[in-house]
Amino acid sequence: MPGTVRPRFLPPPYQDAAESGRLVLRDGTTAHVRLARPDDGPALDTFFRHLSAESRYRRFLSVAPPGPDLIGRLSDGDDPRTALTLVVTRVQDGATRVVATGSYLARGPGEAEVALTVGDALRGHGLGTLLLERLALLAARNGFTRFWAVTSGDNRPMLDVFRASGFEVRERPGRGEVEVELGVVPTAASVGRLEARDRVATVASLRPFFRPTAVAVVGASRDPAAVGRRVFDELLAAGFGGPVCPVNPRATEVGGVRAYPSVRDLPGPVELAVIAVPAAAVRGVVDDCAARGVRALVVLSAGFADAGPDGAARQRALVEQARGYGMRVVGPNCLGVLNADPAVRLNASFSPVFPPPGRVAML
């Protein structure tokens, strides 16, 4: 109708740019996403070759890995009006590896073919949906209004990603295959589902900070005045119900509790590590935490952005390192975290005051 104002549904802003930054997965871990580059060809080739035969067939409708021409096209992001690929990476076995990709290739006016591939180890973590959301936003920015895809009829995970996206979807079944068209313009449904998924993933990513099963204090000293020792003492004094493990390479016990020389030597799983060591030693501790499966880090150490340009560079490197491992970080140079819930009683800070339970939160 003339004069009618049509609503516009805009996706919420990302913490990072849509082209690069952090992805928070369904289990609360993270991964790094960025645009593909020409030098990604070998990494993409390795990624596709290491997929299971089933995953390769679902992506290419063939069990054979893609040839060099397609790898080259997927690595070429010079003109996002014709093609664009996002790669998701994590650090595995000490090296940064591709763990998922999403691409669109122009197919006609306003339409692009879309394809998503998630490594076998991370299937079911919501990565396909996260890639589709970012690809749709980038495609819309570059003049596309709809995506097209063809997939095998038994590829239920991919079909479920399209159907659950909230975008307008049309399917045309064929002989063993399904053609799918979906609009990439945000709708009320797509934005609502994006926000709901983001809330679920964010809560999952924060749970190890506030409801950990066990806590390690790295830098727990025998000196009662040292920051690491104070945090260790406060955790015990507050009555945290899980194991509290002091880590000190020069002590066999701290405050009467057995100490361990490294996070790698801890006897059981630990979700939260509180780090109180000199800034120069923090990144080595992060490597140890990643090797032990720690999911959340609280870095109390100073000497980062508070210490000028060199410290700011160290802080950026710390953030990228933690993201590469899929971990989340509070800090550096912070007071710590605290949860006064009677079922948790976590004082992973050097505050000598543990507040009573209530409905007030402080950030």
N, C-alpha and C positions, 0 to 999 in steps of 0.2 A: 504494500500500500504506500502511496506517496506520503513522504514525511515520516514513515515508520523508522525508528532507530533500531537496527538489528544489533543484538548483543555480540560482543567480540570476546572470545575465550582465549586468554593468553596463558601459556604455560608459566608456572612460577619460575623466577630467575634461578639459575644454577649458582652455586657458590663459586664455581669456576666457569670459564667460557664453555659453550657447548662443544667447541672444537677440541678442548683438552681439559684435563683436570682429574678429579677423583670420582669414582663410582662407589656407592655403598651398596653392597650386595644384600641379598635376602637374609643371609646368616649374620650380617653385621660386619663382616670383613670388607676390605676395600681393594680396589684395583685402580690402575691408572689408564686413562683413555686419551688418545691424541689422534691427529690426522696422520695417515700413512705418508711415508716419504719414499723417494726413489731408492734409497739405500736399504729399505725394508724388504726388498725382494728376497734375499736369502732367508730371512727370518720367517716370512710368510710361506715360502716353499717348505721350510722345515716344519712349520705348524701344520700345514695341510697334509704333509706326508706322514706325520705322526698321529693323525686322526685314525680312529677305527674305520674299517671298511664301511660300516653302516653310516657313520657320520659323514664320510666323503660322499657316499651315494646320496644322502639327503641334501647335501649342499650342491653337488654337481650333476646329480642323476647318473653318476658313473663312479665306480670304485677307484678308477685311475686318478692320480693327483693331477691338478691343473698344469698345463704347459707353460713355458716361459712367456708366451704372448699374453696370456691372461694374468699371470703374476705381474708382468710389467704394467698392464693396464690398471690393476688394483693398486699398484704402488705409485701411480702417477696422479697427484692431486693438484696439478697446475690449474685446471679449470673446473671448479665445482658445478658449473652449469652443464657439464657433460658427464662427470664422474667424480665420486668421492668415496674414500674408504677411511673408516675409523679402525684403529687397532687398540686392543686392550692388553696391557702387559702386567706381569708380576715378576718378582725376582724368585727364581727357582734354582737350587743348587749353585748359588753364587752368581748366576747370570740372569739378565733381563730377557724374558721370553714372551712371545705372543701367546695369549691364552684364549683370545676371541677376536673376531673381526665382523664388521658390518659394512656393506657397500651399497651404493646406488649407482646405476649406469643409465644415462638418458636413453629413452626408448622412443619418444615422440614428443610432440608439443605438450608441455606440462606434465609429462609422465616419465617415470624412471622405474627400471627394474631394481628391486631390492633383494638382498640376500644376506643372511646372518649365519655365522658359524661360531659355535662355542666348543672349546676343548672338552673332551670327554670327562675330565676330572671336575669340571665346574658346571656341568649340566645340572639344571634344577636350582641354580642359585639366582635366577632372575636376570642374568646378563643379557640374554636375547632381548628382553623387554626394554632394558636400559639403553641398549644400542638402538633399537627401533625408535625410541623416544627422541634420542639425539639426532639420528639420521633424518627423522621427519622434520624436526625444527630446522636443520641445516638445509634440507631440500626446499622447504617453504621459503626460506630466505633467498634461495637461488632460482625462484620462479616456478618450482614444481607444485602441483596441486594434488597429485595422486601417485601412489606406488602400485606396481604390478609385480607379482611373483608367481612362479609355478613350482609346485612341490609334489612329491609323491603322496598318494592318498593316505598312506599309513604314517606320514610324518606328523603325528599328533602334537608333539611339542611345539613345532613351528606354527601349525594351525592354531594352537591354543594361544600362542603369543599374539598373533594377529587378532583373534577374536576377543581377547581380554584387553586389548590396547585402548578401547574406548573410541577409536577412530571408526568412521563409517566403512564397513567391510561388505564386499560382495564376493561370493564364491561361485565358480562354475566347474563342477566335477567333470572329468573326462575319463579316458581309459587308463585307469591307474594313477592319474594325476589330477591335481586341483589347481585351477587358476584363481588367483586372489587379487582383487583390487581394493585398495583402501585409500581414503582421503588423508592428506597430511596436514590439513588445516585444523588447528586445535578446536575441539568441541567441548561442551560442558562435561560430557562423559569422559573424554580422554584426559582432561585436566583434573577432574575429580579422582580418577583412578591413579593418575601420576602422583597426586598429593597423598593418597592413601598408601600407595606403595612406599613413598618416601618416608612417611611416618613409621611404618612397620620396620623398614630397614634401619632408620635412625635409632629407634628404640633398641633394636637388636644390637646395634653397634655400641650403644652406651651402657648396656647391661653389665659388661665386664668391669666397667669403672665403678659402678655403684652396688652391684651384687656379685662380686667375684667369688669363686669357690675357694681360691687360695691366693695369697699375696706374697710376693718376694720383695724385699727391701735391699736394693743393690747399693752398697756403700754404708751398710749398718756398721757403725764403729763401736769399739769398746769405750770410746770417750763419750760420757753421758751428755756433753754439751754439743756434740756434733749433730748436724741436721739429720743425717741418716739414722743415727741412734735415737734421736728424739721422735722421729716418725715411727720407728720400730716400737719404742716404748708406748707411744700413744695408741698404736694398734692393739697392743696387749691390754693396756689399761681400759680401753673402751669395751673390751670383751668381744672382739670379732670372733665369730664362731668357727672359721676355717683355719687351716694352717697358715702361720706367718713365718716365712723362711728368711733369715738374715743371710746376705751374701757378702763375704769379706775374704779375700784371698790370703789375708795375713792373720786370720783368727779361726780357731776351731769351734769357739762358742761366743755368743753375744748375749748378755743378760741371762745367762743360764740356758740358752737355747742353742742347739747345734747349728753351726754356721757352715756355709758351703763356699768353696773357692770361686765358683762361677754359676751363672744361671743354668748353664748346660749340665751341671752336676746335681741339680735338684732332683729329689727322689720321685716326685709325682707331678701331675699337671698343675700349671699355674696360669691363671687368666690375667692377673694384674701384676705389673712390676712397677715399683716406685724407685726411681733412679736418682741418687744423690751422690754423684761422683764428679770430679772436675770435668769441665766442658770438653776437653780434649779426649776424654775417655768414653764419652757418652755413646758415640757411634759404634764402638766396639761392643758395648753392652747391648745395643740394639740388635747387632748381629747375633749375639748369644741368645737374646730373647726370641728372635725369629726362629732360630734353630730349635728352641725348646717349645715352640708353639704358643708363646704368650700373645694375647690378643690386644691388650691395652697397656699403654705406657703413661705414667705420670712422671714428667721430668722436672725435678725441683732445681736442678743445676742452673746456676747463672753463667754468664760469659757468652751469651748468644746475642740477640738483637739489642740487649741492654748494654753491650760492650762496644758498640760502634759498627762500622762497615764490615770489618772482618768477622765480628760475631754474627752480624746479620747473614753473611754468606754461610757460616756454619749452621745457622738456623734453617736456611733454605735447604741445605744439604740434608739436614736431619729430617725435615718434612718429606722430601723426595724419597729418602731411604725408607722411612716408615710406610709411606704409600706403596712403595715397591713391594714390601713384604705383606701388604694387606692389613697393617695394624693402624690403630688410631692413637692419637697423642693428645694429652693435656699438658700444656707447658710449651717451652721450658721456662725456668725462672718463675715458678708459680708456688702457691701456698699448699696445693694438694687437693684432694677430694675427700668428702665426708658424707656419710649417710647415717642419720640418727634413727632410722627405722629399727624398732626393738628386735626385729627378726634378723637384722644385719649387723648393726653397731660397728660401722666402719669409720675409723678415723685415720685415713691415709694422708695425714697432713702433720705439720709440726705445730698445730694449734693446741695449747694446753687445756683448752675448754672444749668439752664435748657437750653439745646442747641437748636439751630434752627433746623427745619426738614431738612433732607438730606438723603444721601444714604450711610452713614458710620455707622457701628455698632461697639461697643466695648464690649469685654467680659472680 
